[in-house]
Amino acid sequence: MELDSRTDRSFARARGRAALAAGVLGLLLAVGGCGASGDSSGSNEKAADSKYAPSGERAGAGADADGAASSAEDRADGKPSGSKAAPKPGAAATHVIRTATLSVEVKSVPKAVAAARGVAEGAGGLVATENTERLDDTYETSHLVLRVPQDRFQEVLRELAGSGKLLSRTSNAKDVTDQVVDVDSRIATQRASVARVRELMDRAEKISDVVALEGELSSRQSDLESLLAQQSSLKDRTSLATITLDLTPPDAPDDEGRDEDAGFLDALGGGWGAFVTMLRWVAVAFGAALPFLLTGALALLVWGALRRRGAARPPPPAGTPEKEGTPAP
């Protein structure tokens, strides 16, 4: 009986150890799966970068490149190596592109152009485009494109609209915050990628690895420059609003070149212009027909001279015999 009880206790302890080992093994498998899924996003790029590393240093290339990338970013931002990146104060700001179009009727277009230029420059902006067109000796129009800061946008609009009779006004605002944040994030990632490739070039020993890394570096730098250009364009359009201003005089002629209310003098001027035009065409037609008229007149003169010469010829004398068969008188 004592032997049986000892055997049962041994079996119980063995089963407890087996259950404990199975639980620990399952916990380790769960933790390993979570770590593998979390690291899968960056494994492809690290594997691609470590492919060009020298044979003796490929094991630690990923960690060293990441450290070099972070230190390179810190040096580019003016921070000491190893410091934590502080959150940017404008990261949560709203970025909006504002545009507006105004059409204003003014008494004097040159004075209104000078006033609009003064309003834009006084607000801290500038005149991007100015195009003045003279319709005739009296009327002229002007087309201006103004760039003003976002915080003075509404104020400048009110001043420009009050400079004369407002004919039309349109305004538009486009939120590009998501686009700005996306471009900033892609620039940070691309800078880190360029830093990793340069670190690998410093460690490369084979000529083939150096050539391959140079091509990869050129491609990544080109992508980085494109992203920087997009960032600069977005910054310009979100920091300065665009206002398109059309200035016209009150009595400007319409598109057909005629006034809306035509009077007696206008009709007289139009009739005189038509008369002068008719005389001009008559003169042109006469000049074209003049050679033919001169030729015909010369032919008539020659024919008349020949006819007069035949009529002035003297008759034959009386003793001259007549033609045969004609009886004598």
NORUR-V532223 format. One record per residue. N is the residue number from 1. RES is the residue in three letters. PSI is psi in radians with two decimals (999 if undefined). NEAR is the number of other C-alpha atoms within 12 Angstrom. D_LAST is the distance of its C-alpha to the last C-alpha in Angstrom with 1 decimal. Layout:
{{N,RES,PSI,NEAR,D_LAST} {N,RES,PSI,NEAR,D_LAST}}
This chain:
{{1,MET,-0.76,7,202.3} {2,GLU,-0.65,8,202.0} {3,LEU,-0.68,9,199.8} {4,ASP,-0.70,10,197.5} {5,SER,-0.68,11,197.1} {6,ARG,-0.69,12,196.2} {7,THR,-0.72,13,193.6} {8,ASP,-0.72,14,192.0} {9,ARG,-0.63,14,191.9} {10,SER,-0.76,14,190.2} {11,PHE,-0.66,14,187.6} {12,ALA,-0.76,14,186.9} {13,ARG,-0.66,14,186.4} {14,ALA,-0.72,14,184.1} {15,ARG,-0.66,14,181.9} {16,GLY,-0.75,14,181.8} {17,ARG,-0.67,14,180.6} {18,ALA,-0.73,14,177.9} {19,ALA,-0.71,14,176.6} {20,LEU,-0.73,14,176.5} {21,ALA,-0.68,14,174.6} {22,ALA,-0.71,14,172.1} {23,GLY,-0.77,14,171.4} {24,VAL,-0.70,14,171.0} {25,LEU,-0.73,14,168.6} {26,GLY,-0.69,14,166.4} {27,LEU,-0.72,14,166.3} {28,LEU,-0.70,14,165.1} {29,LEU,-0.70,14,162.4} {30,ALA,-0.78,14,161.1} {31,VAL,-0.70,14,161.0} {32,GLY,-0.67,14,159.3} {33,GLY,-0.72,14,156.6} {34,CYS,-0.75,13,155.8} {35,GLY,-0.64,13,155.6} {36,ALA,-0.72,14,153.3} {37,SER,-0.59,13,150.9} {38,GLY,-0.53,12,150.8} {39,ASP,-0.05,14,150.0} {40,SER,-0.44,14,147.3} {41,SER,-0.64,12,144.5} {42,GLY,0.03,18,144.8} {43,SER,-0.58,16,146.0} {44,ASN,-0.82,13,142.5} {45,GLU,-0.68,24,141.2} {46,LYS,-0.65,28,144.5} {47,ALA,-0.69,21,144.5} {48,ALA,-0.68,21,140.9} {49,ASP,-0.70,38,141.9} {50,SER,-0.19,32,145.1} {51,LYS,-0.55,27,143.3} {52,TYR,0.05,37,142.1} {53,ALA,2.69,35,145.5} {54,PRO,2.80,24,147.5} {55,SER,-0.59,16,149.9} {56,GLY,-0.08,14,153.1} {57,GLU,0.19,19,152.0} {58,ARG,-0.42,22,150.2} {59,ALA,-0.69,18,153.3} {60,GLY,0.28,21,153.2} {61,ALA,-0.66,32,149.5} {62,GLY,-0.84,29,148.9} {63,ALA,-0.72,22,151.6} {64,ASP,-0.68,26,150.7} {65,ALA,-0.68,33,147.0} {66,ASP,-0.72,30,147.7} {67,GLY,-0.67,22,149.9} {68,ALA,-0.66,27,147.3} {69,ALA,-0.79,30,144.6} {70,SER,-0.70,30,146.8} {71,SER,-0.61,26,147.7} {72,ALA,-0.70,28,144.0} {73,GLU,-0.69,29,143.0} {74,ASP,-0.70,23,145.9} {75,ARG,-0.64,17,144.7} {76,ALA,-0.59,17,141.1} {77,ASP,-0.03,18,142.3} {78,GLY,0.31,14,144.5} {79,LYS,2.68,16,147.8} {80,PRO,2.68,15,150.7} {81,SER,2.37,18,151.1} {82,GLY,-0.12,17,153.2} {83,SER,2.65,16,152.7} {84,LYS,2.49,13,151.8} {85,ALA,2.20,17,148.3} {86,ALA,2.55,12,148.3} {87,PRO,2.43,8,146.2} {88,LYS,2.40,11,142.9} {89,PRO,-0.51,8,142.8} {90,GLY,0.24,13,139.2} {91,ALA,-0.60,16,139.7} {92,ALA,0.16,12,140.0} {93,ALA,2.77,15,137.3} {94,THR,2.29,21,134.3} {95,HIS,2.10,26,130.9} {96,VAL,2.40,27,127.9} {97,ILE,2.08,31,124.2} {98,ARG,2.33,32,122.7} {99,THR,2.67,31,119.0} {100,ALA,2.66,32,117.1} {101,THR,2.23,27,113.5} {102,LEU,2.47,35,112.7} {103,SER,2.03,29,109.5} {104,VAL,2.39,35,109.8} {105,GLU,2.13,29,107.3} {106,VAL,2.78,32,107.9} {107,LYS,-0.70,22,106.4} {108,SER,1.99,24,106.0} {109,VAL,-0.78,33,105.6} {110,PRO,-0.73,25,106.5} {111,LYS,-0.68,20,109.7} {112,ALA,-0.64,33,110.6} {113,VAL,-0.78,36,110.1} {114,ALA,-0.68,20,112.4} {115,ALA,-0.72,25,115.0} {116,ALA,-0.67,42,115.0} {117,ARG,-0.72,31,115.5} {118,GLY,-0.66,21,118.4} {119,VAL,-0.78,31,120.0} {120,ALA,-0.81,35,119.8} {121,GLU,-0.58,20,121.2} {122,GLY,-0.48,20,123.8} {123,ALA,0.01,26,125.1} {124,GLY,0.26,22,125.4} {125,GLY,-2.71,28,122.2} {126,LEU,2.90,25,118.8} {127,VAL,1.92,30,115.0} {128,ALA,-0.68,21,113.9} {129,THR,2.42,19,110.2} {130,GLU,2.17,23,107.9} {131,ASN,1.95,20,104.2} {132,THR,2.27,21,102.3} {133,GLU,2.28,21,98.7} {134,ARG,2.10,18,96.3} {135,LEU,-0.76,20,94.1} {136,ASP,-2.78,14,92.0} {137,ASP,-0.25,9,92.5} {138,THR,-0.69,17,95.2} {139,TYR,2.53,25,97.0} {140,GLU,2.65,30,99.0} {141,THR,2.80,34,101.5} {142,SER,2.48,32,104.4} {143,HIS,2.08,30,106.3} {144,LEU,2.52,36,109.8} {145,VAL,2.00,30,112.4} {146,LEU,2.50,37,115.9} {147,ARG,2.08,39,119.2} {148,VAL,2.71,38,122.4} {149,PRO,2.68,32,126.1} {150,GLN,-0.66,30,127.3} {151,ASP,-0.24,19,129.8} {152,ARG,0.22,25,127.2} {153,PHE,-0.94,32,124.6} {154,GLN,-0.65,22,125.1} {155,GLU,-0.77,20,125.4} {156,VAL,-0.66,36,122.1} {157,LEU,-0.75,37,120.4} {158,ARG,-0.72,20,121.6} {159,GLU,-0.72,25,120.4} {160,LEU,-0.70,39,116.9} {161,ALA,-0.50,32,116.5} {162,GLY,0.03,22,117.5} {163,SER,-0.18,30,115.0} {164,GLY,-2.71,28,112.3} {165,LYS,2.02,21,111.2} {166,LEU,2.10,25,112.4} {167,LEU,-0.70,22,109.6} {168,SER,2.69,19,111.3} {169,ARG,2.25,22,114.4} {170,THR,2.53,19,115.7} {171,SER,2.55,19,118.9} {172,ASN,2.45,17,120.4} {173,ALA,2.27,19,123.7} {174,LYS,2.13,19,124.5} {175,ASP,2.08,19,128.1} {176,VAL,0.51,22,128.2} {177,THR,-0.78,22,132.0} {178,ASP,-0.70,18,132.5} {179,GLN,-0.70,23,129.7} {180,VAL,-0.79,31,131.1} {181,VAL,-0.71,25,134.6} {182,ASP,-0.76,18,133.3} {183,VAL,-0.71,27,131.4} {184,ASP,-0.73,26,134.4} {185,SER,-0.72,19,136.7} {186,ARG,-0.58,23,134.3} {187,ILE,-0.75,28,134.1} {188,ALA,-0.76,26,137.9} {189,THR,-0.72,25,138.2} {190,GLN,-0.62,28,135.4} {191,ARG,-0.71,33,137.1} {192,ALA,-0.68,32,140.4} {193,SER,-0.73,37,138.6} {194,VAL,-0.68,36,137.0} {195,ALA,-0.67,34,140.4} {196,ARG,-0.73,39,142.0} {197,VAL,-0.68,43,139.4} {198,ARG,-0.63,32,139.9} {199,GLU,-0.71,33,143.6} {200,LEU,-0.61,40,143.2} {201,MET,-0.65,31,140.9} {202,ASP,-0.50,22,143.7} {203,ARG,-0.25,27,146.2} {204,ALA,2.52,28,143.9} {205,GLU,-0.49,18,144.9} {206,LYS,2.56,17,142.4} {207,ILE,-0.68,15,138.8} {208,SER,-0.70,16,137.5} {209,ASP,-0.70,25,139.3} {210,VAL,-0.74,24,137.8} {211,VAL,-0.77,18,134.3} {212,ALA,-0.71,23,134.7} {213,LEU,-0.60,33,136.2} {214,GLU,-0.73,23,133.3} {215,GLY,-0.74,19,130.8} {216,GLU,-0.69,25,132.8} {217,LEU,-0.71,28,133.3} {218,SER,-0.71,18,129.5} {219,SER,-0.76,18,128.8} {220,ARG,-0.62,26,131.4} {221,GLN,-0.63,24,130.3} {222,SER,-0.76,18,126.7} {223,ASP,-0.67,23,128.0} {224,LEU,-0.72,27,130.1} {225,GLU,-0.66,20,127.1} {226,SER,-0.73,18,125.0} {227,LEU,-0.67,27,127.9} {228,LEU,-0.64,23,128.2} {229,ALA,-0.72,17,124.5} {230,GLN,-0.70,22,124.9} {231,GLN,-0.71,27,127.9} {232,SER,-0.71,18,126.1} {233,SER,-0.77,19,123.1} {234,LEU,-0.69,29,125.5} {235,LYS,-0.70,26,127.4} {236,ASP,-0.76,23,124.3} {237,ARG,-0.46,27,123.0} {238,THR,-0.35,31,126.4} {239,SER,-0.53,26,127.3} {240,LEU,2.21,31,123.9} {241,ALA,2.71,41,122.1} {242,THR,2.22,38,118.3} {243,ILE,2.15,44,116.4} {244,THR,2.11,36,112.6} {245,LEU,2.21,44,111.2} {246,ASP,2.15,38,107.6} {247,LEU,2.23,42,106.8} {248,THR,2.59,37,103.8} {249,PRO,2.87,31,102.7} {250,PRO,-0.55,23,102.8} {251,ASP,0.62,23,99.0} {252,ALA,2.46,28,97.7} {253,PRO,2.74,22,94.5} {254,ASP,-2.97,18,94.7} {255,ASP,-0.48,9,93.6} {256,GLU,0.01,9,89.9} {257,GLY,0.30,13,89.8} {258,ARG,2.58,17,89.7} {259,ASP,2.71,16,92.3} {260,GLU,-0.70,14,94.2} {261,ASP,1.80,13,93.4} {262,ALA,2.34,15,89.8} {263,GLY,-2.95,12,89.1} {264,PHE,-0.75,10,86.1} {265,LEU,-0.65,11,85.9} {266,ASP,-0.72,15,86.0} {267,ALA,-0.71,15,83.2} {268,LEU,-0.75,13,81.2} {269,GLY,-0.69,14,81.9} {270,GLY,-0.70,16,80.8} {271,GLY,-0.73,14,77.5} {272,TRP,-0.69,14,76.7} {273,GLY,-0.69,14,77.4} {274,ALA,-0.68,14,75.1} {275,PHE,-0.78,14,72.3} {276,VAL,-0.69,14,72.8} {277,THR,-0.71,14,72.7} {278,MET,-0.79,14,69.4} {279,LEU,-0.66,14,67.8} {280,ARG,-0.74,14,69.1} {281,TRP,-0.64,14,67.5} {282,VAL,-0.74,15,64.2} {283,ALA,-0.69,14,64.3} {284,VAL,-0.75,13,65.1} {285,ALA,-0.70,15,62.2} {286,PHE,-0.70,15,59.8} {287,GLY,-0.61,14,61.0} {288,ALA,-0.58,13,60.6} {289,ALA,-0.18,14,57.0} {290,LEU,-0.77,15,55.9} {291,PRO,-0.71,13,54.8} {292,PHE,-0.68,14,52.5} {293,LEU,-0.72,15,51.1} {294,LEU,-0.70,15,50.4} {295,THR,-0.77,13,48.6} {296,GLY,-0.70,14,46.4} {297,ALA,-0.69,14,45.6} {298,LEU,-0.70,14,44.7} {299,ALA,-0.70,14,42.3} {300,LEU,-0.68,14,40.6} {301,LEU,-0.77,14,40.2} {302,VAL,-0.78,14,38.6} {303,TRP,-0.71,14,36.2} {304,GLY,-0.68,14,35.2} {305,ALA,-0.74,14,34.7} {306,LEU,-0.66,14,32.4} {307,ARG,-0.70,13,30.3} {308,ARG,-0.62,12,30.1} {309,ARG,-0.69,12,29.1} {310,GLY,-0.58,12,26.1} {311,ALA,-0.51,11,25.0} {312,ALA,-0.02,10,25.3} {313,ARG,2.33,10,23.1} {314,PRO,2.66,8,20.3} {315,PRO,2.80,9,16.5} {316,PRO,2.70,9,14.8} {317,PRO,2.90,8,13.6} {318,ALA,-0.57,9,10.2} {319,GLY,0.05,8,10.7} {320,THR,2.18,10,11.6} {321,PRO,2.56,13,10.3} {322,GLU,3.05,13,9.7} {323,LYS,2.76,8,12.5} {324,GLU,2.43,7,13.4} {325,GLY,-0.02,7,12.5} {326,THR,2.07,8,9.2} {327,PRO,2.56,8,6.4} {328,ALA,2.67,11,3.8} {329,PRO,999,8,0.0}}
